[in-house]
Amino acid sequence: MLRHLLIIARRDPVMYATTKRSFAGHTDIEVVLDRRRGERRRQTLAIELNRRVSERRTMDIDALLQRLGWVIVEQTSSET
């Protein structure tokens, strides 16, 4: 099942409350307030020690939240 996550910037709690109410009846859309505070990885590992081949994130959510105040992300469920 394809779901959408609508992330609202922390700086706009009014937009979050309004949007959350607007999408309350939609089971395929979840409205959340951005909870991130910064990069979780604290240390930089040498390339040969870093197990990630590439970055998992495909879009720059930070830039979109700064510019628009919100961003929509598609989530795919492994359940079929």
Summary of the structure (lengths in Angstrom):
residues: 80
radius of gyration: 15.6
end to end distance: 7.0
largest distance: 47.6
contacts: 138
relative contact order: 0.32
helix: 21%
strand: 24%
